Every structure is written in structure tokens, then in C-alpha cells.
Amino acid sequence: MGGPAAISGGDAHGYAHLIDRSKPWWKNTRIIKLNLCIALLLITSTTNGYDGSMMNGLQSLPQWNDAFDHPGGGKASSVSSLVITAWPDSYVAAWPSQCNPAYPFSPYVSDGMGRRAAVILGAVIMCIATVLQTASHSVGMFIGARFLIGFGLTFAAAAAPVLITEIAYPTQRGPATSLYNTLWFLGSITAAWTTFGTFHIPTSWSWRIPSAIQALPSVLQVFLIWFIPESPRWLCSKGREEQAIRVLAYYHANGNRNDPLVEYEFEEIRAAIKFDREVASNVGWSSFVKTPGNRRRLRIMIAIAFFSQWSGNNLIAYYMNKIFDSIGITDPTTQLLINGCLNIYNFIIAIVAGLLCDKIGRRPLFIASTIGMFVFWVLQTACFALYSEKGNITAAHTFIAMIYDIAFTPLIVSYTVEILPFPLRAKGFTIFNFALSLSLIFNQYVNPIALQALGWKYYIVYVCWLAFEVCFIFRYLIETKNRTLEETAALFDGEDTAAHLAEHAAVNAGIADTRSDREKASSEDIIEEVKI
């Protein structure tokens, strides 16, 4: 089977000339069907976001506090540490030590049983756990249910964004995967307004109803996941190449196995998997520190994982009710209303940024986001100080408008997944999630204590840290827009991978007229970018 060059340089898609542009994608029934499948995977993040906002809302409900003996201080930290998320970029519920026992197993389930099987397993566990959470009659039962939710979510969240990335139509992969983390806000908005709506129910159903609704995305996945295709890359890695090409042909070319785009994708996938196994030996955990390319990946993944939690957002998200109290907004109804409005505001911003990731680029969005967060956090600090020191009510209310983020919500998942080569994708995403979990230890145990002890002065710590983030992103983040997953791998791994994939494409390609020049130019472009 032939196909064009497997490497592309510059800002042009290597597959751009292979895309059927005779009609827009929304008139292509197969792509619409594929996007509906992707939507079902996206709601894994919705479950995650619903939980984070639900817990934030429940802490403002007198009924929930009465049911669990008004958790405060150390007890509040213990309950919060078992919450699935602390911000839209976190996926993991954990022990109080943030060490989820599902971590070591999730990549092996995803790589061994398949991406789809991992999502199913996680969804089933979360359905069971949500029933227990809704029926909770003690703190111990509630915490146990929350741990089980996190255990299931670890499997589902480790596989869902990976599967989205590996099945999406080439020109839609970046925005589709970016929407994964963005859909956190859909769950967050639903939870915020649900808890706002049940606030006036005088019984325990004021918090049991929001808890029960949390199961809805998982229930949908359990019943509908069977219609989602398995990853062609996973199928190819298991020697099931015929199934892999059928999936590519059905969803990317209306069933035409001989479509040039299908040939291109299939040959590129097969070449990359073969190279990683036979040439680079890029398959085990130790591979992350063996090669310069993988060390670059590891450095960026860990950095953006910590940045996503250590930019002050966690302080806002999980202790928002305490911050509201600190700036004079003490009415529970007002707190819940502001929480709901802020989630809608952030949802809109995240969607716009995610959809623009291929037009603007990942690097400019990350740079704009970190600079913006630094500027707005400085303003937040000033507003908080004015209220604390001088009782300025206007400054206190202005503080609410200073919550800002562009890139970290939509891009940290999509960027992490796309920079990883196939054999390391599930393992690398697990490392990313584990780094997120480690970053939460500081947030969930130090933040409430430091905020109470230092007040607005604690915000200065985050001002300094955000300045460091700006420098790091500017120095180390590599632009990956307009590349396939295999091209991105070559961008990180340099000359050897680029040359190998170009050579493989040359052997298998059936388009001889312009192929050689394109391969040579593309390989040289990637090698030059890596040097830069």
C-alpha cells in the first residue's frame, strides 16, 4: 500500500493536499458520526468537572455541613483531598496522600486491553461509586465512595483523551482533544447550578440530588461506548492491521480503503510503531529518561502539570467559599450564584482557546495565558490587599473579575497526549496525571493554612511563581500545531526519527513525482526546529 511522505515541516499539514475539500465536514455523515463518538468520550471530563464544582457547592450548603458534622480545618482538608479534581486540569481522586492505587495499572489496561476497554472499566466503577456516595450516611462512607469514584476515573481519564487523539479526523484532532479538558466546565456549570437549585430543599436531598446526577455521564458511556471505534494505532500495535485500516477508511474516507489520506495515515502509523519498537526501543518506563527527546517531553509534561495547579487556580477553586468570606461575601446563595457565573465565563474562554489552537498555535496560547495569569494575579493581590487593609468593598468585588486563564484548561491534556509517541502515550499520560496529583498535596494541605495565617500576603508567593512560569514556557515549550502525531514525535526525537520515517514513506509511496523533494525538505525542517 502506497502513501505520500510521512513527515511534514513548516506550518503546512503534510496531509493538506490529501484532504477532501469538496464539501464541509458537517455534510460528511461519517465524520459527524465520528465526532458524536468523540463527544461521548469528552464527557469523561464532564464527570470530572461536575465533581469538583459539586464539592465546592456542597461546602456552601448548610444541609451537607449538618449531615457531616461541619467539616472544618484538618477535616475539611481530608474531605477535599478525596475530591476528584481541584481545578479543570486535574483528573485524579486519591488517598489523603494523593497516591491513587489505580495509577500503576491504568496504562497497562489502556495498552493491553485497549483504550475503549479502559473507558468502560472506569465508567462502570464510577456508576457503582456514585450510588454509594448518594446513599452515604456517614463521613466514612462518603469518603470511601469518593475514593472509588477517583479509582474509576483514573482508568477512564487515562484512556479517553488518548482515544480521542488517535481516532479524530486529522484536521480536527487538535481542537477535538483540546475540548476534552474544556468540557470540565460543562460538568462544573451543571454542578454549580444544580447545587444552587437544590439549596432551598430542607432535607438531605439538597446534596443527594447533585450527587446522583454525577452518574449520568458514566451511565451514558456504559450503554453507548460499544459504538465507538477502537484506536487504529492500538489495533496496529497488536497486529490487527486489517481492522485498523477499516477504521481509518470508514471514518476518514467514507469507506474507501484506497483513499490517499487513509494510505498516508496507515503507513505513517505503521512506520512509527515499527521504529519505536525495533530501532528506538521506545516502549518502557525507563525510555522517558534514556533519550534527549523523551527527556524534553518529561520536562514539559511535569512542568505544565504543576503549573496547572500552582498558578493560584487551585486556591480559587477549592477554597472559593473561604475566599468569599475573606472579602466580605458571606451569603451562601450569593457564593453559589457567583460560582455558577464564573464557570460559564471560563467555559466560553476555554472553548474559544481550544478551537483556535491550530490557527494561533500552542506556544502563543501558552505564553499569552501565563503572562495573562501573572498580570491578573498581581491585580487580584492588589484588590485583596486593599480590602484587607482598608476595607475597600469595590476592590473586593473587582477581585472576582480577575480570574483568568486561556491555554491551561484546553491545552494541557491535548498537548501532553500529542507530544508522546504511541508506545509511551498511555504511560506518559499517567506520569502527567501523577504529577498533577503530587502538586495537589501542597495545595490541599498548605493553601488553607497559609491563607488563614497570611491572608492577602500569601498571594505574593503565587505572583513570584507565575513569573517563573512565564520564563519556563517561553524557553522550553515547542510548537506542535499542524502536525500529525507521528510528525510531532519526529519533532521531539530529531534527525534519526525524521530520517527513518521519511525513508519508510519513500519506500512505500506511490507518488514519485514530488515525493523526494517534499521528504527531504520536511525532514530538514524538523531537524532544524529541534536544533532551535
Salt bridges, closest charged atoms under 4 A:
ASP51 OD1 - ARG146 NH2 2.24
ASP66 OD1 - HIS70 NE2 2.73
ASP69 OD2 - LYS75 NZ 3.96
ASP111 OD1 - ARG115 NH1 2.71
ASP111 OD2 - LYS427 NZ 3.64
GLU166 OE2 - ARG115 NH2 3.07
GLU166 OE2 - ARG425 NH1 2.77
GLU241 OE1 - ARG270 NH1 3.39
GLU242 OE2 - ARG246 NH1 3.82
GLU242 OE2 - ARG257 NH1 2.62
GLU265 OE1 - HIS252 ND1 2.81
GLU267 OE2 - ARG270 NH2 2.80
GLU267 OE1 - HIS504 NE2 3.27
ASP358 OD1 - ARG362 NH1 2.53
GLU418 OE1 - ARG173 NH1 2.91
GLU418 OE1 - ARG362 NH2 2.86
GLU486 OE2 - ARG233 NE 2.97
ASP493 OD1 - ARG297 NH1 2.93
GLU519 OE2 - ARG515 NE 3.65
GLU524 OE2 - LYS520 NZ 2.67
GLU529 OE2 - ARG483 NH2 2.57
